[in-house]
Amino acid sequence: MRIATMVAAALLLSVSPVPAHAAPPSASPREARRPPMRPSAETNFDAARLETSYPADSLVGKWWTEGKEGLMKIEKTKSGRFQVVLLGGKEEDKKDVKNPDPKLRDRKLKGITIMWNLKFEDGEYVDGYCYNPRDGNTYRVKMKITGADTLRLRGYLLVPLLGQSQDWTRAK
């Protein structure tokens, strides 16, 4: 029954009197007589107030993770990309026991690079990777500065839709 319904709908659409590529209707005579709208104090606004872009190096510095679980240092590498180093927090003295490389399981988490290869592009930091010491897996990551002292990062598998976000605040 579903196939028959879809076939009937397709037939109805294919014999529609208005072609799919038709131009929008022209303005009514009343709209044609109306003078063009001019900017006024009420209608004139600055689009920059809606979204402010920040310079690429604005990301550099110390940041607290969501819930202040960890203190991170974001730095620019010689290649011009950005990386994140774990400076401290609740798990700084723990060892990297879930690392897939057995040789690295004895190292402390403090001082390891947990995000790397972040590239600034169109106001976002993209194409990065994130190592999660809690499960030993590496994910994709992207970041965006959302305010003078806030940034949002999203860790994900394959596509950003399959991930989770965190908001970080700049350490003072």
KAPESUL-V383799 format. One record per backbone hydrogen bond with DSSP energy under -0.5 kcal/mol. CO is the residue of the C=O (numbers start at 1). NH is the residue of the N-H. E is the energy in kcal/mol with one decimal. If there is no record, write none. Layout:
((CO:NH:E) (CO:NH:E))
This chain:
((1:5:-1.9) (2:6:-2.3) (3:7:-2.4) (4:8:-2.3) (5:9:-2.3) (6:10:-2.3) (7:11:-2.3) (8:12:-2.4) (9:13:-2.4) (10:14:-2.0) (11:15:-1.3) (13:16:-1.1) (17:19:-0.6) (19:22:-1.8) (28:32:-2.2) (29:33:-1.3) (30:34:-0.8) (40:44:-2.5) (43:45:-0.6) (45:47:-0.6) (46:49:-1.6) (47:50:-1.0) (47:51:-1.3) (55:58:-2.0) (56:59:-1.2) (57:60:-1.3) (61:74:-3.4) (62:171:-2.5) (63:72:-3.3) (64:169:-1.8) (65:68:-2.3) (66:69:-0.7) (69:90:-2.4) (70:65:-2.5) (70:72:-0.6) (71:87:-2.8) (71:88:-1.5) (72:63:-2.9) (72:74:-0.5) (73:75:-0.5) (73:85:-2.7) (74:61:-2.3) (75:83:-2.4) (77:80:-1.8) (81:77:-3.4) (82:118:-2.0) (83:75:-2.4) (84:114:-2.3) (84:115:-1.5) (85:73:-2.7) (85:87:-0.6) (86:111:-3.5) (88:71:-3.1) (89:92:-1.2) (91:94:-1.1) (92:110:-1.6) (94:109:-2.3) (95:97:-2.0) (96:99:-1.6) (100:102:-0.8) (101:104:-2.0) (102:105:-0.9) (104:107:-1.3) (107:96:-2.5) (109:112:-2.0) (112:86:-2.4) (112:114:-0.7) (114:131:-3.6) (115:84:-2.5) (116:129:-2.3) (118:82:-2.4) (119:126:-3.0) (121:124:-1.6) (124:121:-3.4) (124:126:-0.6) (125:143:-2.6) (126:119:-2.7) (128:141:-1.9) (129:116:-1.9) (130:132:-0.5) (130:139:-3.1) (131:133:-0.7) (132:135:-1.0) (132:136:-2.3) (132:137:-0.6) (136:100:-0.5) (137:132:-3.0) (139:130:-3.0) (140:156:-2.4) (141:128:-1.6) (142:154:-2.8) (143:125:-3.1) (144:152:-2.9) (147:150:-0.9) (149:170:-2.3) (150:146:-1.6) (150:147:-1.6) (151:168:-2.9) (152:144:-2.1) (153:166:-2.3) (154:142:-1.6) (155:164:-2.2) (156:140:-2.5) (157:159:-3.1) (159:162:-2.0) (161:163:-1.1) (162:157:-2.2) (164:155:-2.3) (166:153:-2.7) (166:168:-0.5) (168:151:-2.0) (169:64:-3.6))
